[in-house]
């Protein structure tokens, strides 16, 4: 993953960790009329899961765009401070990889998303993110994903999965708790319009998977990672329910 992409991901995670666990679950944004014209979907496999962990180091800016938009905007303003946080957060993934190897979480998560699509009647195929004919994916100033480039001719739409499992703490006196953050977006293959956006934000501040120090997470690593995996896989059901809202 390019460094700037990691920084953007981390800054968004850092800002969102300042939110309380009682935040309302974000709802999918659906262009139902256009989505009904989609019959075939190419899913872009996100690759190996990257686990991260760290304490918040940025301030939340209450700007427009709703709760998630405000958090992401606040995170981007913290890029100047992100180098220290980056070092701490992504060192956690190195520990997970060294002790547990590839947990296959993104493989299981992607399989679940694809199964949900097929259950709703879509014909699904999967490609690697390095496939040269794919659209170019980039973030805007509000940290939302967009697609651009030539027409993608292999399907009616392309689905991008960018979801991260995190152990996050809102400050030096706060415990580390589970956070699942990201976005699942479907873009039309011809005009690259977003016809489906599923923001992913799940956080729980009172939780059996709660740790006061990163050392405690690492000492309990298999159990701690199983908690992240469980909460991330639960987001497949959220995606499936969002597809249920689209009337035939």
Secondary structure as GFF3:
##gff-version 3
##sequence-region A 1 248
A	DSSP	alpha_helix	3	16	.	.	.	ID=ss1
A	DSSP	beta_strand	29	30	.	.	.	ID=ss2
A	DSSP	alpha_helix	32	35	.	.	.	ID=ss3
A	DSSP	beta_strand	40	45	.	.	.	ID=ss4
A	DSSP	beta_strand	52	55	.	.	.	ID=ss5
A	DSSP	alpha_helix	66	77	.	.	.	ID=ss6
A	DSSP	three_ten_helix	79	81	.	.	.	ID=ss7
A	DSSP	alpha_helix	82	100	.	.	.	ID=ss8
A	DSSP	alpha_helix	105	119	.	.	.	ID=ss9
A	DSSP	beta_strand	123	128	.	.	.	ID=ss10
A	DSSP	beta_strand	136	139	.	.	.	ID=ss11
A	DSSP	beta_strand	145	148	.	.	.	ID=ss12
A	DSSP	beta_strand	157	169	.	.	.	ID=ss13
A	DSSP	beta_strand	177	188	.	.	.	ID=ss14
A	DSSP	beta_strand	194	203	.	.	.	ID=ss15
A	DSSP	alpha_helix	214	219	.	.	.	ID=ss16
A	DSSP	alpha_helix	221	244	.	.	.	ID=ss17
###
